[in-house]
């Protein structure tokens, strides 16, 4: 389920990018109103704005809804690996409590008369 939603999410994101790049800016409307050939376009002189705007709005809404759904699914997943499992091969470190439980070993006394005991 998660993988399917992720693929749909990526397709919607690419389609949204494409529709935003295809749209004309606000300044292009003035040139088309003076007969720059806007009536010969695929969507007609006024249909392009409505179709493109509605499609972009729909894609943006689907994008944000999928973002929230995928975020909730990701937050609910249990981690399959634990970070602490990788540290088990590390050498053990002696803690203070382990050192306190050990019996101190007396060092042998020096036989050298110059070294004090």
Secondary structure, DSSP 8 states (H G I E B T S, - for coil): -HHHHHHHHHHHHHHHHHHHHHS--TTHHHHHHTSSSGGGSSSHHHHHHHHHHHHHHHHHHHHHHHHHHHHHHHHH---SS-GGGGGTTS-----HHHHHHS----------TTS--
